[in-house]
Amino acid sequence: MKDLVELLEKMPITAIITVIIVLAAALKSVVEFFKWFNELLRGVVAKENRSKELKDEVDKQFQENEERIVALEESNTQTMQRISDMSGKIDLLIDSDKDDIKSFITRQHHYFCYQLGWIDDYSLECCERRFKHYKDEGGNSFIEGFMLELRALPKQDASTHSFHNDNQ
């Protein structure tokens, strides 16, 4: 410290002021450098944090989408099972309807062909409509022959005859 005091006593005042100014400028430059370096580090850290936040958000969205896909797959499986169940029931109903139509046309055939020997237009039209449904449902049996025989019967006006058909 003694050496410093001797040095300051020997130096002119302008040199001391110049040294103080240079030291202050140097100190200011060092402070500015550390501020700049601090901001640079904060920017890097902020970018890393933002990158991590974005990655976390993407991971979260991916997980949510995975869960949605699993839920949709489960729902699709249940829907397909219901469709399969309904398809089986519809097939059963169609088979039952075909059996009902065959029974109806058989009764009508026996009544008009074997008992009356003639048919009225309305009864024939009812048989034709039911036969069309039967064919649309894939029916293919002896009923077509019964329909040919019903169509071949003579047509009469049902209002001129008094009959009672329990088969209709």
C-alpha positions as CSV (number, residue, x, y, z in Angstrom):
1,M,0.0,0.0,0.0
2,K,3.0,2.3,0.7
3,D,4.2,1.8,-2.8
4,L,0.8,2.9,-4.2
5,V,0.9,6.1,-2.1
6,E,4.4,6.9,-3.3
7,L,3.4,6.2,-6.9
8,L,0.4,8.5,-6.6
9,E,2.5,11.3,-5.1
10,K,4.9,11.1,-8.0
11,M,2.2,11.0,-10.7
12,P,0.8,14.2,-12.0
13,I,-2.9,14.8,-11.3
14,T,-3.9,14.5,-15.0
15,A,-2.3,11.1,-15.1
16,I,-4.2,10.0,-12.0
17,I,-7.5,11.3,-13.5
18,T,-6.7,9.5,-16.7
19,V,-6.0,6.2,-14.9
20,I,-9.3,6.6,-12.9
21,I,-11.2,7.3,-16.1
22,V,-9.6,4.4,-17.9
23,L,-10.4,2.1,-14.9
24,A,-14.0,3.3,-14.8
25,A,-14.3,2.7,-18.5
26,A,-12.8,-0.7,-18.1
27,L,-15.1,-1.5,-15.1
28,K,-18.1,-0.3,-17.2
29,S,-17.0,-2.6,-20.0
30,V,-16.7,-5.5,-17.7
31,V,-20.1,-4.8,-16.2
32,E,-21.6,-4.5,-19.7
33,F,-19.9,-7.8,-20.7
34,F,-21.4,-9.6,-17.8
35,K,-24.9,-8.1,-18.5
36,W,-24.6,-9.2,-22.1
37,F,-23.4,-12.7,-21.1
38,N,-26.2,-13.0,-18.5
39,E,-28.8,-12.0,-21.2
40,L,-27.2,-14.6,-23.5
41,L,-27.5,-17.3,-20.9
42,R,-31.1,-16.4,-20.1
43,G,-32.0,-16.6,-23.8
44,V,-30.4,-20.0,-24.1
45,V,-32.2,-21.2,-20.9
46,A,-35.5,-19.7,-22.1
47,K,-35.2,-21.5,-25.5
48,E,-34.5,-24.7,-23.7
49,N,-37.4,-24.2,-21.4
50,R,-39.7,-23.3,-24.3
51,S,-38.5,-26.3,-26.2
52,K,-39.2,-28.5,-23.1
53,E,-42.6,-26.9,-22.7
54,L,-43.4,-27.6,-26.4
55,K,-42.2,-31.2,-26.1
56,D,-44.3,-31.6,-23.0
57,E,-47.3,-30.2,-24.8
58,V,-46.8,-32.5,-27.8
59,D,-46.4,-35.5,-25.5
60,K,-49.6,-34.5,-23.6
61,Q,-51.5,-34.2,-26.9
62,F,-50.0,-37.5,-28.2
63,Q,-51.2,-39.2,-24.9
64,E,-54.7,-37.7,-25.2
65,N,-54.9,-38.8,-28.9
66,E,-53.8,-42.3,-27.9
67,E,-56.5,-42.5,-25.3
68,R,-59.1,-41.2,-27.8
69,I,-58.0,-43.9,-30.3
70,V,-58.3,-46.6,-27.7
71,A,-61.8,-45.3,-26.7
72,L,-62.8,-45.2,-30.4
73,E,-61.5,-48.7,-31.0
74,E,-63.5,-50.0,-28.0
75,S,-66.6,-48.1,-29.2
76,N,-66.1,-49.5,-32.7
77,T,-65.8,-53.0,-31.4
78,Q,-69.0,-52.6,-29.4
79,T,-70.8,-51.1,-32.4
80,M,-69.6,-53.9,-34.7
81,Q,-70.9,-56.5,-32.1
82,R,-74.3,-54.7,-31.9
83,I,-74.5,-54.7,-35.7
84,S,-73.6,-58.4,-35.8
85,D,-76.3,-59.1,-33.2
86,M,-78.9,-57.0,-35.1
87,S,-77.9,-58.7,-38.4
88,G,-78.6,-62.1,-36.9
89,K,-81.9,-60.9,-35.6
90,I,-82.8,-59.4,-38.9
91,D,-82.0,-62.6,-40.7
92,L,-84.2,-64.5,-38.2
93,L,-87.0,-62.0,-38.8
94,I,-86.7,-62.4,-42.5
95,D,-86.8,-66.2,-42.2
96,S,-89.8,-65.9,-40.0
97,D,-91.5,-63.5,-42.4
98,K,-90.8,-65.9,-45.3
99,D,-92.4,-68.8,-43.3
100,D,-95.4,-66.6,-42.5
101,I,-95.8,-65.6,-46.2
102,K,-95.5,-69.3,-47.3
103,S,-98.2,-70.2,-44.8
104,F,-100.5,-67.4,-45.9
105,I,-100.1,-68.2,-49.6
106,T,-100.5,-71.9,-48.9
107,R,-103.8,-71.3,-47.0
108,Q,-105.0,-69.0,-49.8
109,H,-104.1,-71.5,-52.5
110,H,-105.9,-74.3,-50.8
111,Y,-109.0,-72.2,-50.1
112,F,-109.3,-70.7,-53.6
113,C,-108.0,-73.6,-55.7
114,Y,-109.5,-76.6,-53.7
115,Q,-112.6,-75.1,-52.2
116,L,-113.9,-72.3,-54.4
117,G,-112.3,-72.9,-57.8
118,W,-112.1,-69.1,-58.5
119,I,-110.4,-66.0,-57.0
120,D,-111.4,-62.4,-56.7
121,D,-109.1,-59.6,-57.8
122,Y,-108.4,-58.2,-54.3
123,S,-107.4,-61.6,-52.8
124,L,-105.1,-62.2,-55.8
125,E,-103.6,-58.8,-55.4
126,C,-102.9,-59.5,-51.7
127,C,-101.3,-62.8,-52.6
128,E,-99.2,-61.0,-55.3
129,R,-97.9,-58.4,-52.9
130,R,-97.0,-60.9,-50.2
131,F,-95.3,-63.1,-52.9
132,K,-93.3,-60.1,-54.1
133,H,-92.1,-59.5,-50.5
134,Y,-91.3,-63.2,-50.3
135,K,-89.2,-63.1,-53.4
136,D,-87.5,-59.8,-52.3
137,E,-86.5,-61.6,-49.1
138,G,-84.8,-64.4,-51.1
139,G,-87.6,-66.9,-50.9
140,N,-87.6,-69.6,-53.6
141,S,-89.8,-72.6,-53.2
142,F,-93.0,-74.4,-54.1
143,I,-94.9,-71.1,-53.5
144,E,-94.1,-69.9,-57.0
145,G,-96.1,-72.9,-58.3
146,F,-99.0,-72.0,-56.0
147,M,-98.9,-68.5,-57.3
148,L,-99.1,-69.8,-60.9
149,E,-102.1,-71.8,-60.0
150,L,-103.8,-68.9,-58.2
151,R,-103.2,-66.6,-61.2
152,A,-104.7,-69.3,-63.5
153,L,-108.0,-69.4,-61.6
154,P,-111.0,-67.7,-63.1
155,K,-111.6,-64.3,-61.7
156,Q,-115.0,-63.4,-60.1
157,D,-116.3,-60.5,-58.2
158,A,-116.4,-61.4,-54.6
159,S,-119.4,-59.1,-54.0
160,T,-121.6,-61.3,-56.0
161,H,-120.8,-64.4,-53.9
162,S,-121.4,-64.9,-50.3
163,F,-118.5,-66.8,-48.8
164,H,-116.6,-66.8,-45.6
165,N,-112.8,-67.2,-45.9
166,D,-111.3,-67.9,-42.5
167,N,-107.9,-68.0,-44.1
168,Q,-107.5,-64.4,-44.9
